[in-house]
Amino acid sequence: MDSVVWHDRPELDEPVALISFLGWNDGGEAASMAVAHAREALSAAPLATLDHEEYADFQVTRPDIVVDGGGARHIDWPSTDLAYTTIGARDIVFVLGDEPRLKWRSFVSELASTLKSVGVEKAALLGAFVGQVPHTLPVPIIGVASEGDREHFDLLPSSYSGPTGIVGVLNGMLPAHGIEVVGLWAATPHYLAGNENPKAAQALLTKAEMVLDVDLGAHKLLPEVDDWVERVSDAMEGSDELRGYVENLEATAPDLDVDEGDLVDEIERFLRDGDS
């Protein structure tokens, strides 16, 4: 079944792709935030929608009822959306969607075919995971790529072995479809896992700009990053225990032996409620 609905069929000149998915691959929603920000900042136009009728479990990823400004109701189904724009001499395709639940190999084949049909031969795949890293230090970016690419783009190597999400599957399968890929994964603080992380999103976009040799508007996220850092710092000022925990994490994260539960609840409650 062909699940692709085309909104436009432009003639693109050697386009590159920036790809992320919501869900298991998206700690702190950093990867999806990065692609959504770049797509909006660069005024990308709709290209195609890959319908998830064949790939979703709607009892797990449920559609939404949406009421528009005129009061009309419609159903917003899970999907993968493709958009495109031109930045200088470079065309770029953005891919952002819900992680599919079913038929991943078929999904990858259909997405790859769609990308190839508009000329995409290189892609940066963005993901984010929750780890024992402090928010005060630069965001570690792990590279799933050839050794040469990791060294060239100053990426940390990955030795991970275990269950993976759709981003990991795409990283392994897209090359067989003729698309060169570099996987970029941001490590996000485990004690902020329930909140959006614009600092990690900005770090991913900055590295993706190097990989794809294109301006993705990473610098435009800096105001959100500054606001986020300020709010987290305010939360830490209200708790000597939390401040001490982060300071210890900076130096000895793998060896910490503290009760994290109350600290996680405290900072997540602060960030959720804001100044109210």
Salt bridges, closest charged atoms under 4 A:
GLU54 OE1 - LYS103 NZ 2.94
ASP240 OD1 - ARG243 NH2 2.38
GLU260 OE1 - HIS190 ND1 3.66
ASP273 OD1 - ARG272 NE 3.95
